[in-house]
Amino acid sequence: MNIKFHYLYRDAGNYKQYHFKIFSNQKDLSLKEIDNKIRSALIDQCWFYADRWQLKDLHVYKWDESIDHRWHEFDLVEITDEMETKGDIGDFINLIQNLAK
């Protein structure tokens, strides 16, 4: 069972760019546990900086420093049988929780 991590970037005009990463789940963590651990590392349980979390930055439209921001938004995690693309979810959770300290 692999884990699909969904996230997005919402610019000041509310245009959205979506992306995901697929992680293995070697410790067989539950979706609820994964979701809770991710949310605990987020800014206001919603936002994060993609580059700090070693994820693709989704800023694709013209950047306006006066109104746009750098935060990305966590959407959800789900179980998938798609192939892993980004390591193990346990390692990812350790990374983001260490950054949140």
C-alpha positions as CSV (number, residue, x, y, z in Angstrom):
1,M,0.0,0.0,0.0
2,N,1.6,3.3,-1.1
3,I,0.5,6.8,0.0
4,K,-0.4,9.6,-2.4
5,F,0.3,13.0,-0.9
6,H,-1.8,15.8,-2.7
7,Y,-0.9,19.4,-2.5
8,L,-1.5,22.6,-4.4
9,Y,-0.5,26.2,-4.9
10,R,-3.2,28.8,-4.8
11,D,-2.1,32.3,-6.0
12,A,-3.6,35.6,-5.1
13,G,-6.1,35.4,-8.0
14,N,-7.2,32.0,-6.6
15,Y,-5.7,30.1,-9.6
16,K,-4.7,26.7,-8.5
17,Q,-1.9,24.3,-9.5
18,Y,-2.2,20.8,-8.2
19,H,0.5,18.1,-7.8
20,F,1.2,14.9,-5.8
21,K,3.9,12.6,-4.7
22,I,3.7,8.9,-4.0
23,F,5.5,7.4,-1.1
24,S,5.9,3.9,0.1
25,N,4.6,3.0,3.5
26,Q,7.1,0.6,4.9
27,K,5.9,1.0,8.5
28,D,2.2,0.5,7.5
29,L,1.1,3.8,9.1
30,S,-2.7,4.4,8.9
31,L,-4.0,7.3,6.8
32,K,-5.3,9.0,10.0
33,E,-1.9,8.8,11.6
34,I,-0.2,10.1,8.5
35,D,-2.7,13.0,8.1
36,N,-2.3,14.0,11.8
37,K,1.5,14.0,11.6
38,I,1.5,16.0,8.4
39,R,-1.0,18.6,9.8
40,S,1.1,19.0,13.0
41,A,4.0,20.1,10.9
42,L,2.0,22.6,8.8
43,I,1.6,26.4,9.2
44,D,-1.8,26.8,10.8
45,Q,-2.5,23.1,9.9
46,C,-2.7,24.0,6.2
47,W,0.4,25.5,4.6
48,F,4.0,24.7,4.0
49,Y,7.0,25.8,1.9
50,A,7.4,23.2,-0.9
51,D,11.2,23.7,-1.3
52,R,11.8,23.1,2.5
53,W,9.8,19.9,2.3
54,Q,11.8,18.8,-0.8
55,L,8.7,18.9,-3.0
56,K,8.2,20.5,-6.4
57,D,7.4,24.3,-6.3
58,L,4.2,24.9,-8.2
59,H,4.5,28.6,-9.0
60,V,3.9,28.5,-12.7
61,Y,2.1,31.8,-13.5
62,K,3.6,35.2,-13.5
63,W,4.7,36.1,-10.0
64,D,3.5,39.3,-8.4
65,E,5.6,40.0,-5.2
66,S,3.0,42.5,-3.9
67,I,0.1,40.0,-3.7
68,D,1.4,36.4,-4.2
69,H,3.0,34.3,-1.5
70,R,5.3,31.3,-1.3
71,W,3.1,28.9,0.7
72,H,1.7,25.7,-0.7
73,E,-1.4,24.1,0.6
74,F,-1.7,20.5,1.9
75,D,-4.8,18.8,0.4
76,L,-5.0,15.2,1.4
77,V,-3.4,11.8,1.6
78,E,-4.9,8.6,0.2
79,I,-4.0,5.0,-0.4
80,T,-2.9,4.1,-3.9
81,D,-1.4,1.1,-5.8
82,E,0.5,3.5,-8.0
83,M,4.3,3.2,-8.0
84,E,6.3,5.1,-5.4
85,T,8.0,8.2,-6.6
86,K,9.5,9.9,-3.5
87,G,10.8,7.5,-0.9
88,D,9.0,6.4,2.3
89,I,6.2,8.4,4.0
90,G,7.8,7.7,7.4
91,D,11.1,9.4,6.3
92,F,9.1,12.3,4.8
93,I,7.2,12.8,8.1
94,N,10.4,12.8,10.0
95,L,11.8,15.4,7.7
96,I,8.8,17.8,8.0
97,Q,8.4,17.3,11.8
98,N,12.1,18.2,12.3
99,L,11.7,21.3,10.2
100,A,8.6,22.3,12.2
101,K,10.6,22.3,15.5
